[in-house]
Amino acid sequence: MKRKGLALGMVFVVFLMIFTSYAGITTGEFWNDPLRNTVKGLFMGFGLVIIPFAISAILIGRIPLYVVLFTVAGIELLLAFITRTLGYSQYSRVFIEATAVLLPAGLIMGWVTTKSRF
């Protein structure tokens, strides 16, 4: 139970960091258009926290490793396609980079932890 709380707490911290960054809170642009910036922060926060949440679920031991990671990669690429279609190419690149960087890291991390349970 302690591992579960720690893993989900770290995912929440990552979400808060992403949300405050993309909502414009850290740069002071939030009050120019609060509704739009809140929606943008929530979309990017939830979109980018999918991979750490999946890795936490794997580490907790509830979900098979490869099924989760390839499903998450598909979701990230779908979000990249949606944001590109809507005209936000800079956000599309963020989702593609998250898939390219975090998917191999998640595979390695999940594989190592499943092999060395202590």
C-alpha positions as CSV (number, residue, x, y, z in Angstrom):
1,M,0.0,0.0,0.0
2,K,2.9,2.3,0.7
3,R,4.4,1.8,-2.8
4,K,1.0,2.6,-4.3
5,G,0.6,5.9,-2.5
6,L,4.2,6.9,-3.2
7,A,3.9,6.1,-7.0
8,L,0.5,7.9,-7.3
9,G,1.9,10.9,-5.3
10,M,4.8,11.2,-7.7
11,V,2.4,11.1,-10.7
12,F,0.4,13.9,-9.1
13,V,3.5,16.0,-8.6
14,V,4.4,15.5,-12.2
15,F,0.9,16.5,-13.3
16,L,1.1,19.7,-11.2
17,M,4.4,20.7,-12.7
18,I,3.1,20.2,-16.3
19,F,-0.2,21.9,-15.5
20,T,1.4,25.0,-14.0
21,S,3.9,25.2,-16.9
22,Y,1.3,24.9,-19.8
23,A,-1.4,26.9,-18.1
24,G,0.9,30.0,-18.0
25,I,0.9,30.2,-14.2
26,T,4.7,30.2,-14.1
27,T,5.1,32.8,-16.8
28,G,2.3,35.1,-15.7
29,E,0.2,34.7,-18.9
30,F,-2.6,32.8,-17.0
31,W,-4.8,35.9,-16.4
32,N,-4.8,37.0,-20.1
33,D,-7.3,34.2,-20.8
34,P,-7.9,32.0,-17.7
35,L,-10.4,29.6,-19.2
36,R,-8.3,28.8,-22.3
37,N,-5.1,28.5,-20.2
38,T,-6.8,26.2,-17.7
39,V,-8.1,23.9,-20.5
40,K,-4.7,23.9,-22.2
41,G,-3.0,23.1,-18.9
42,L,-5.4,20.3,-18.1
43,F,-5.2,18.8,-21.6
44,M,-1.4,18.8,-21.6
45,G,-1.2,17.7,-18.0
46,F,-3.4,14.7,-18.4
47,G,-2.0,13.9,-21.8
48,L,1.6,13.8,-20.6
49,V,0.9,12.2,-17.3
50,I,-0.5,9.0,-19.0
51,I,2.9,7.4,-19.4
52,P,4.1,8.0,-15.7
53,F,0.7,6.8,-14.5
54,A,1.1,3.6,-16.6
55,I,4.6,3.0,-15.3
56,S,3.3,3.4,-11.8
57,A,0.5,0.9,-12.5
58,I,3.1,-1.5,-13.8
59,L,5.3,-1.0,-10.7
60,I,2.4,-1.6,-8.4
61,G,1.9,-4.9,-10.3
62,R,-1.7,-4.6,-11.5
63,I,-1.3,-4.5,-15.2
64,P,0.9,-6.4,-17.7
65,L,3.9,-4.4,-18.9
66,Y,3.9,-4.6,-22.7
67,V,0.1,-4.2,-23.1
68,V,0.0,-1.0,-21.1
69,L,3.0,0.6,-22.7
70,F,1.9,0.0,-26.2
71,T,-1.6,1.2,-25.4
72,V,-0.2,4.3,-23.9
73,A,2.0,4.9,-26.9
74,G,-1.0,4.6,-29.1
75,I,-2.9,7.1,-27.0
76,E,0.0,9.6,-27.0
77,L,0.3,9.4,-30.8
78,L,-3.5,9.8,-31.1
79,L,-3.2,13.0,-29.0
80,A,-0.4,14.2,-31.2
81,F,-2.5,13.6,-34.3
82,I,-5.5,15.5,-32.7
83,T,-3.4,18.5,-31.7
84,R,-1.7,18.6,-35.1
85,T,-5.1,18.5,-36.8
86,L,-6.3,21.3,-34.7
87,G,-3.3,23.4,-35.7
88,Y,-1.2,23.2,-32.6
89,S,2.0,21.7,-34.0
90,Q,4.2,22.7,-31.1
91,Y,2.0,20.6,-28.7
92,S,1.9,17.7,-31.2
93,R,5.7,17.6,-31.0
94,V,5.5,17.4,-27.2
95,F,3.4,14.3,-27.4
96,I,5.6,12.7,-29.9
97,E,8.7,13.5,-27.9
98,A,7.0,12.0,-24.8
99,T,6.3,8.8,-26.7
100,A,9.8,8.6,-28.1
101,V,11.6,9.3,-24.8
102,L,9.3,7.8,-22.1
103,L,8.2,4.6,-23.9
104,P,11.7,3.0,-24.0
105,A,12.4,4.3,-20.5
106,G,9.2,2.7,-19.3
107,L,10.0,-0.5,-21.0
108,I,13.4,-0.7,-19.4
109,M,12.1,0.4,-16.0
110,G,9.2,-2.0,-16.0
111,W,11.3,-4.9,-17.2
112,V,14.0,-4.3,-14.6
113,T,11.5,-4.0,-11.8
114,T,9.6,-7.1,-12.8
115,K,12.8,-9.1,-13.0
116,S,14.2,-8.0,-9.6
117,R,11.3,-8.0,-7.1
118,F,12.5,-7.6,-3.6
